[in-house]
Amino acid sequence: MPEPFLSIQYVRKSFGATTVVQDFNLDVEAGEFISFLGPSGCGKTTVLRMVAGFEEPSGGRIVIGGKDVTGLKPNQRNIGMVFQAYALFPNLTVAQNIGFGLKVAGVARAEIDSRVAEMLDIIKLPAGEFGARYPYQLSGGQQQRVALARALAPRPKVLLLDEPLSALDAKVRVSLREEIRSIQKKLGITTIFVTHDQEEALSISDRIVVMYGGKAEQVGTAFEIYNRPATRFVAGFVGTLNVLEGRLGNAGKVQVGSGEIALREEPAGGRSGDTVSLALRPEAIALGRRDGDDAVLPGEIADVHFLGSVIRVRVRAGDSIVSLDTFNNPATPPPRIGDKVEISFSSGDVMLLN
């Protein structure tokens, strides 16, 4: 296998007696787009700041392009960084903001002008129309594009994005994240993107690092993270999850309310009578009996929410509440609260939570 372009090796960070990052390991290939996903305070931004050189690790090492950069200052690492706050210089024009890093580095004026024009073209803000504007004359999305162009102008080895979309409205966020991914692919730059928004991470990443309590709970593709969560935290944090509480019987069967689920594999070390937790995604569940499903549970409609094309239904099955979505059919009215129903699913879609 080729050597990773960016390698974070057993990195940890403590502030006094508080440890915020614990033995963090990650290898990133050249041109890969990695997202750090997790709740506030999980350590994702701290790891990013250590890669950038703004925080010194308490232990471990960081290697970029085969060079140990752990002890180097930020300006010695050739890294581009985009922050949540746009951090543009208000007294400089768009073109001057983008070319600022090149000017500081002593690049010739003609090369700066050429690079600025190239960057403005990449972020779809033509130089003739936007180059002479000041930040206050731009929308939030346009300002963040300029911040991105400024980070990319010096041709950094690695691009770091610290929740760059969180200050934008929902519609702009979606369009801009797609543009960021498109630009990243075009330039082939190795990128780490920090977010607490799972939809962002799932939609644009080559791989996702789900973090919790200063550790990487799981590293994998969006498909792997969503469909095969490695821990209970990942299962509950990524996507919507139903958790069914049941009692383990013989031969891997679990009693849930008055129904029974036959697990594909018996839980290791499980004993008859043990309480177990089963996880199931809403899209795996059907209202009523569906052909091919081998698990059927009786229940009662607890809630119905009409959302236009989709009707979100919550069903009480034993001691658990199960959420599922059905498509709106104008010819069929939605179920009513209190209706006795059945839900069905494949036992192969059931995840046993540890």
N, C-alpha and C positions, 0 to 999 in steps of 0.2 A: 504493500500500500504506500502511496505517496506521503511524504511528511506533511503534517498539517501546517497551514499558513499561519494560523494563530493558535497558540497552545497556552491554556490557563491551567497551571499545575499545582494542585494542593494549596490553592490560595485561601487565606483566611484573613479576617480583619476584626480587630477588637478595639473598642473605645473604652478605655479603663477596664472595668470588670465585665463589661457587656460585649459579648461576641455577636457580631451581626452577619458574618460570613464564615462558614465552617467547611474547610477542606473542599473547596470548589474546584472541580476538574472539568475541562471542556476542550476538545480539539475541533477547530473550524477549518474547513477546506477553503482554498482560494476561490473567491467569487461566490461563496455561500452566503445566504441570507438567514440569519439566526435571530429568533425572537426570544427575549427573556420575558416570561409571563408569570405573574403572581400578584398577590394582594399587596397593599401598601405595607412597608416595613419588612418585606421578605428578604431584602438584600440585593435586589436586582440592580438598582442604580449604583449601589456601592461597588459591585463588581465592575460595572461599566466605568466608573470613575477611576478604579484601580487600573483598568486597561488603558485609559486615557492618560494616567499619570497624575491625576488630581488628588488621589489618595494613595498612600504608601501601604502595601500589604504588611500585615503582621507576620506573615509567613508565606512560603510558596514562591513561585516564579511565573513570569509572563514572557512568552517568546513570540516574536513577530518576524516572519520571514527567516527563521533560523537564528535570529539574534535575540539574546536575553535583554529585554528592555526594562526589567523590574526596577532598576535603580536610576533610570533615565528620567529627565524632566519632560513635561508634556510637549514642549517645542522640539524635543529631540527624537520624538517617536514617529513623526509623519502620520498623524492621525487627524481625521476630520470629525468634528463633533457638532451636532445640532441639538439644541436644548428645547425644552417645553416653551420657555419664554424666547421670543425670536432673537433677542439680544442684538438687534441691529443698531448701528450708530445713527442716531436721529439727525445729526448734522451732516451726514454724508449721503450722497445720492445712491440709488440702487447700484449703479456701475461702480462707484467708489467703494461701497460696502463689499461687493463681490471681489474686487481687486485688492482689498486691503491687505490680506495675507501675502499676496504676491509682492506688493509694494514693500512691505516690511522685510521680505526675504531678498530684496534688492534686484528683482526681476526687471528687465528692460521695459520701458513704457510701451513699445510696439507689441511686445509679447503679452503684456498685461491686457492691452486693449483687445487683442485677438482672442485671448482666453476668456475675457469677460463677455465678449460677443457670443462665443461658443456656448458659454454657460447659460446666458439669457435665452439662447435658441433652444437649449435642452429643456429648460424649465418653462418654455412657451410664454415668455414675456419679452417680446421683440425689443431689441436695443433702441430702435428709433422711437418707440412709444413709451418705454418704461425706464430706459437707462438713466435719464436725467431726473426722474421723479425721486421724491424723498419718502422714507418709510411711512410717514403719516398720510401719504396720498395713496396708499395701497390697502387692500382688504387684508384680513388676517391670513387667509390662505395664500395670498400673493406674498406677504411678508415671510411666511414660512418657506415658500419656494426660494426666495432670495437667500434666506439663511442656509438652505440646502446648497444652493449654488456657491455661496461663499465657502462652505466647508469642502466642496468638491474642487474648487478652482485650483488649489495647489497640488492636485493629483495625489491625495493621501493613499497610504497602503490599506488603511482600514477606515470605514465610516461608522461612527457611533451615533445613534439616535435615541435621545432620552425623552420618551413620551412626547414626541414632537407634534402630535395631533390633538392632544387633550384639551387645548384651549379653543378648538374650532367647533363649529356646529356640526351636527351629525352628517348632513349631506356633503359638506365640504370635506369632512374627514374621510368619507368613503372614496371620493374622487381623488383626493390628494394621496391617500395611501396607495392607490393603484398607480398613480404617477410616480411615486417614490420607488415602487417595485419595478416599474418599467425602466426608469432611469438607472437603477441599480443593475438590472440585467444588461442594459445597453453598455454600461461602462465596465461591467464585470468586477465591481469592487466588493471586497469582503465586508459584510455589514452585520452589525449587531443592533437590534431594535428593541428598546425597552417599552413595555406596555402592561397595563392591567386589564386591557380590553381583550377578551378571548376571541371575539370575532375578528379583530385586527390580526392577531397572531395566527389564527387558523387559516385566514384567507390569503396571506402573502408570504408565509415563511417556507423555507426549505426544511428547516427543523425548528422545533420549539423546545426551550428549556423551561419547564415548570418549576418555579422556586417557592419554597416555604420554609420559614424559620432559618434562613441563611444557608439553606442547602438546595441542591438540585434534586427535586423529587423524581423527575423523569426527563429524559432527553429523547426526542423522536420526531417523526413526521406528524403532521396534523392528523393523518389517518390513524397512526399508531396511538397518539396521545388520546384521541377521542374514543376509539374503539377498543383499545387494549390498555386502559390506565393501569399503571404499576402499583399505585397506592390508593388508599381510601381518599386522601386529600385530592389527588389528581382527578379521580372519578367524580368527586363532588364539585370541584372548582371549574372544570372544563365542561361546558354544556349543561343542559338540564338533566337531572338524574332523579329517578324514582328509587327509593329505598324501601324494600319490603322486609319486614321483620317476621321471621318464622321459626319453627322448631324442627330441628333435625330428627328424622326418623331413620328407618333401616334402608339400606341399599341406596343411599344418597337422595332419598325423598325428603322434601321439606314441606311441613304443614303451614299454610298461610291462611288464617281464618278457617273457613270450612272447605277450602280447596287444597290441592296438593301439587307441588312442582317436583319433577324428577330431574335432578342435576345430571349433566353429562359426566361430571367427575365428582367423586366423593371428596369432601374437604379433608385435607391432611390433618390427622389427629383429632378429627371431629368425633364426638360420641353421641349416641342417641339421646335426645332430650336437650341437647345444647341449643341455645338461642343463636341464630345466625342472621346476618344481614345480606340481602340480595339486591343487586343494583340492576336497573333496567332503563334504557333510554326511552323517551316518550314515543319516538317514531317506530319502535319495535312492537308497540302495543296496538291492538285493534279493539274497537268497541263491538262486541258480539263475537261469535265464533268464526274464525277465518280459516279457510282451507290451508292445510299444511302446518297449522300451529298444533303443538302437542301439549300445551299448558293452557288450562282454562280455569279462571277464578270467578266466583260469584261476587257481586258487589252492589253498591247503591250509589246513584248519582249524588255527589256532594255539592258540585258547583258547575255552572255552565257560563262561559264567557263568549259572546259573539264578537269576532274580530274581523268580520268581512268575509274574506275567502276561506278563513279557517275558524273553526269552533273549538275552543279549548275546553276540554271536559276533565273534571276531577272526580274520581271514583273512589269510594271508601271500600277497601277490600280487607276484611279482618280489622286489624289495628293500624293499617297503613292507608295513606292517601296516595292514589296513583294518578298522575297527569298524563293525558294523551290529547292529540289533535286529530280532528276529523275535518274533511273538506266540506264547505257549505254546499248543500244541494237545495235549490229553491223549491223542489218538489217534496222535500222531506223535512219536517220541522225538527229542530234539535231536541234532544232528550230533556226531560224535566227533572228538577231536583226531587229526590226521593224515589225515582224510578228504580226498580230492580233490574239489574243488567248483568251481563257476563263480559269479561275481558279475556282476550286470548293473545298468546305470543309463543315464540319458539323458545324452548329451554336452552337452545344454543346461544341465545342472545342474553342470557342471564349471567351476570358477573357476581362472584362471591367476594364480598368485601372482608378484608382481614382487619 
